[in-house]
Structures are given as structure tokens and as C-alpha cells.
Amino acid sequence: MATVRTTPETLTVLLSPAEKVLGLLRDLRVPRSAVRSVEALPDGLAATRGLRAPGLGVPGVRKIGTWRGHGEKALVSVRRGQGAVRVRLTGQRFDTLLIGADDAEALAARLAARP
């Protein structure tokens, strides 16, 4: 499961070794100033939009990788029965981060809080 860490200057997404291999991803670090918006979602699987390219998508179970659609590129790591946090970015490699979290509301509040 992906772990999100924050400092006053950066937001870091640390992926498990399995997520890195299956999603063809690597850990991501972005400046907090690049965060445009943050929202908690009750179902990360349902919130994923676009086409997988590259990554892993097991219908109804797990989505890991890069999803592309409508001029947007998203880093996705979500699973069934888990909420997620959608972080919209500006000027970064990914336009959106969709990260599964057991307590999505608390994580969204922590990410939205400006240092």
C-alpha cells in the first residue's frame, strides 16, 4: 500500500516494492506549492478514470499504475473496499494522484492543511 508523507515543503508518495513492479512506477516527490486541491473519496476504484498505460488493473479488485484520459495523467494506487485521496497537481509529471488510504478523510485534511 502506498504511504503518503508530508513536510512543510514536500509531499512524498512512497510505493511498496510490489506497487513499483506491477504499476511500473517509482516513488514520487512534489513540492507542496504544486498541490491545487485535495479531496477524500469513498471508493478509489470507482473514482479512477481513463485508460491504463502502463500498470495493472484487476477489475473490481485493484488498480496500480498510470491512467491517462482527457488531457490528464494520473498516478493511481487503489484497491477494493478502501477510500482514496485525489490530489490535483500543477506543473508536475502527473496531473493527479489517486492514492488509497484507510482513513481518506484524515489524510485529505492533513494534505489540505497549509503549513
Beta strands, then each sheet from edge to edge (+ up, - down):
strand 1: 3-6
strand 2: 10-14
strand 3: 28-31
strand 4: 35-41
strand 5: 51-58
strand 6: 62-69
strand 7: 72-79
strand 8: 83-89
strand 9: 96-101
sheet 1: 1+ 2- 3+
sheet 2: 4+ 8- 9+ 7+ 6- 5+
end
